[in-house]
């Protein structure tokens, strides 16, 4: 048992760093506009500030409470990184749905608590959600299925 909850210290610190960096980049490179006529930098800057503020709300209490040791799980790390690579390599040649299914099945193996049925449900929900949001809602030119043979 440590005197500080280092899990939340690191997590909150990461949120502060990522949110702060996003806000700084948005302020420096994008036009903010005004509140009545927002520019393209207003939303990323606001999200960055909110993310950094949430990180501070996680970080500060963690400095004053005890926590357990942080464990390193190489299997989970490799599996999650691999699932992102599977998505990146499958989305163009096979389409959005097979890439999401492949990514979901590989990522679900990072934690052995998720059953195969739950993995299938998650994959179907993510696929339907991605089609609704990206193809129907935003009109992006992703093909749902693109079989190369």
C-alpha positions in Angstrom: 0.0 0.0 0.0 1.4 3.4 -1.0 0.8 6.7 0.6 -0.7 8.0 -2.7 -3.0 6.5 -5.2 -0.5 6.4 -8.1 -3.1 5.0 -10.5 -5.2 8.1 -10.3 -2.1 10.3 -10.0 -0.8 9.0 -13.4 -4.3 8.9 -14.9 -5.1 12.4 -13.8 -1.7 13.7 -14.9 -2.1 12.1 -18.3 -5.5 13.8 -18.7 -4.1 17.2 -17.7 -1.2 16.8 -20.1 -3.3 15.6 -23.1 -6.1 18.2 -22.5 -3.6 21.0 -21.9 -1.7 20.1 -25.1 -4.9 19.9 -27.1 -6.0 23.3 -25.8 -2.6 24.9 -26.4 -2.4 23.6 -30.0 -6.0 24.7 -30.7 -5.3 28.2 -29.4 -2.0 28.5 -31.3 -3.0 27.1 -34.7 -6.8 27.6 -35.1 -9.1 30.6 -35.3 -11.2 30.8 -32.1 -13.9 33.2 -33.4 -16.4 34.5 -30.9 -19.1 32.9 -28.8 -21.8 33.9 -31.2 -19.7 32.9 -34.3 -17.5 30.1 -33.2 -14.4 29.3 -35.2 -12.9 25.9 -35.9 -10.6 26.1 -32.8 -13.4 26.7 -30.3 -14.5 23.1 -29.8 -11.1 21.5 -29.6 -9.9 24.2 -27.2 -13.0 23.7 -25.0 -12.7 19.9 -25.0 -9.0 20.3 -24.1 -9.8 22.6 -21.2 -12.6 20.4 -19.9 -10.3 17.3 -20.2 -7.5 19.1 -18.3 -10.0 20.2 -15.6 -11.3 16.7 -15.1 -7.7 15.5 -14.9 -7.1 18.0 -12.1 -10.2 16.8 -10.3 -8.8 13.2 -10.5 -5.2 14.1 -9.7 -5.6 16.3 -6.5 -7.6 13.9 -4.4 -5.3 11.0 -5.4 -2.4 12.8 -3.8 -4.1 12.6 -0.4 -5.3 9.0 -0.3 -3.7 5.6 -0.2 -3.6 3.3 -3.1 -2.4 -0.1 -4.3 0.6 -0.8 -6.4 0.3 -0.4 -10.1 0.6 -3.7 -11.9 2.0 -4.1 -15.4 0.1 -6.3 -17.7 2.1 -6.8 -20.9 -0.6 -9.0 -22.5 -3.3 -6.3 -22.3 -0.9 -3.6 -23.6 0.1 -5.7 -26.6 -3.4 -6.8 -27.3 -4.9 -3.3 -27.3 -2.1 -2.0 -29.5 -2.5 -5.0 -31.8 -6.3 -4.3 -32.0 -5.7 -0.8 -33.2 -3.2 -2.1 -35.8 -5.8 -4.7 -37.0 -8.3 -1.9 -37.5 -5.9 0.3 -39.4 -4.8 -2.6 -41.7 -8.3 -4.0 -42.3 -10.5 -0.8 -42.8 -9.3 0.0 -46.3 -9.2 -3.4 -47.9 -12.1 -5.0 -46.1 -14.4 -2.2 -45.0 -15.5 -0.6 -41.8 -17.5 -3.5 -40.3 -14.9 -6.3 -40.7 -12.3 -3.9 -39.3 -14.4 -3.1 -36.2 -15.2 -6.8 -35.7 -11.5 -7.8 -35.9 -10.5 -5.0 -33.6 -13.2 -5.8 -31.1 -12.4 -9.5 -31.0 -8.7 -8.9 -30.4 -9.3 -6.1 -27.9 -11.7 -8.4 -25.9 -8.9 -10.8 -25.3 -7.1 -8.2 -23.2 -9.4 -9.0 -20.4 -10.5 -12.7 -20.0 -13.7 -11.7 -18.2 -15.6 -10.9 -21.4 -17.4 -13.9 -22.8 -17.6 -14.7 -26.5 -21.3 -13.8 -26.6 -20.7 -10.4 -25.0 -17.9 -9.8 -27.5 -20.2 -10.5 -30.4 -22.8 -8.1 -29.0 -20.2 -5.4 -28.6 -18.9 -5.9 -32.1 -22.4 -5.7 -33.6 -23.3 -2.6 -31.6 -20.0 -0.9 -32.5 -20.5 -1.8 -36.2 -24.0 -0.5 -36.3 -23.1 2.6 -34.4 -20.2 3.4 -36.7 -22.3 2.9 -39.8 -25.0 5.2 -38.3 -22.6 7.9 -37.2 -20.0 7.9 -40.0 -21.9 6.9 -43.1 -25.5 8.1 -42.4 -24.9 10.9 -40.0 -21.7 12.5 -41.3 -21.8 11.2 -44.8 -18.2 10.0 -44.8 -17.2 7.7 -47.7 -16.5 4.6 -45.6 -17.7 1.3 -47.2 -19.3 -1.0 -44.7 -18.0 -4.1 -46.6 -15.3 -4.1 -49.2 -14.3 -7.6 -50.0 -11.1 -7.7 -52.1 -11.9 -11.0 -53.9 
